[in-house]
Amino acid sequence: MPALLSAAERKLAEAIYGVSYANPFLPQRLEFERAILGDVGSPRGSVWNLRVGPQQEPDQITQLRQRIEPLAETLFNRLLDGARAGDADLELYETVILFTLYHRYRAEFEEALSEALEREKPVKIGFFGQFHKDMLHYLDIRGLSLPALAEIPHLFACFFQMRRAFHQIFQNIIGGSMPAARLRAAVWQSIFTHDVRRYRRAFYHRMGDIATLITGPTGTGKELVARAIGLSRYIPFDARTLKFTEDFTGTFFALSLSALSPTLIESELFGHRRGSFTGAIEDRAGWLEVCRPLGTVFLDEIGELDAGIQVKLLRVLQSRTFQRLGDTDSRHFHGKIIAATNRDLAALMRAGRFREDFFYRLCADMITTPSLHQQLVDSPGELRNLVLFIAQRVAGDEAAAVADEVMAWIEEHIGMDYPWPGNIRELEQCVRNIIIRREYHPHRDTGGGDVKSRLTASFLSGDTTADELLRRYCTIIYAQTGSYEAAARRLQLDRRTVKAKVDADLLAEIRGTRAGALG
């Protein structure tokens, strides 16, 4: 009997395996594409970003399908004819078939996603019947035992989850720089882990047990990252009703802790019994109780949390149990916790204001959102792309003209090297200001007293080298001026020297944020 794969076909199938299971938001995935398509594939070093939205099928996907589908048919026919295949070859064959069917039904999955978003309830998935037939056609071959054959509804649910994840990640995390690409890749891992195959086998129903902690400067999209993760969780598919068992659009519950008093935070989280505090006129279920097993509770500004509530949340993370305020009955939380902060939790722990045991329950999965400055240092041309993206949301058909006006103002009045301490949130306000008043004047923050005190103490101690002193002073002056040119004039140094000496971590600390990576 002939072998299932020739040497050239095996090399192609291995590249397909790589494309199928690599993180789709890192250049490695596109390198596998190039192994399949050659020079017509994506350019080296490129990343998938907001220019390739989830509603569009990129050219390389069409090209991949044209290359891979004939291989799928060829291998299928050989197996029918009794070709010899070991376990490794059968795994490659199964991957080729799964890739083929995933993209064959890509448009149908997108349509089902759009309908679910519009209706905000589970919708009937009519094309599952044909999908099921196609899976049986390619996998139900006499004498073979292919694992995917026994889990068709589960695979269908995984495929729809991937389409939802693409949609959420592209909609919520913008930017074409490598920091933005790494953030998208980190979110993908928070959803599927680094090993999609193992996730599909064993972890798809366990991810709710793992808390996610998102850190990064204010205005870098931490809640958007949390939303992308929370709305992309696995939801089983019921082949009898042709519906998913939950409406994913109603599974995300956000709570900003900094806006509420400790009593209100406890009430919102845990619920309360009537009379448990002034104003508690009836029994009320909190978010931990309302949240279903496939849902997510997002706790923004976790660094502001009162120590007593930290203890109660620690219990939730450890034992998955809690009590309503004023109640003694234990209730169970089955969902996922995502927390976020722009605070330095290490410093808070040293100061005794944040419990270490609570931190170590939160940090099993950590994501850092980069600053806009980091993104623009990596890819200076991204500024116009981001301005245009914001203008499209704000100005519609006038977006291109607005983007030109905004870029002209920035270049003439602020400078292209302005560090954007308010991050994407500040850039959004810049666009709106220029639309309304044709001008934007950023607030210049000269930095916090705690940083100044620490730097002064370091200087007076005599422990600072001349190079460290110059680096810190350049950073302080740059933070005050917001421009390398202005800082260079004040310091009477060359602009390039100032730029080389500015310390990104110290700059972020002076501006009252943490250094991190953007979304």
PyMOL commands that set and color helices and strands:
alter all, ss='L'
color gray80, all
select helices_A, chain A and resi 7-21+27-40+59-80+87-104+106-119+128-139+147-172+178-192+196-203+207-209+222-230+248-250+257-259+262-270+287-290+302-304+307-319+345-350+356-362+372-378+382-414+423-437+449-460+466-481+484-491+495-501+504-510
alter helices_A, ss='H'
color red, helices_A
select strands_A, chain A and resi 212-215+237-238+243-244+252-256+271-272+284-285+296-300+321-323+330-332+336-341+365-368
alter strands_A, ss='S'
color yellow, strands_A
deselect
rebuild
show_as cartoon
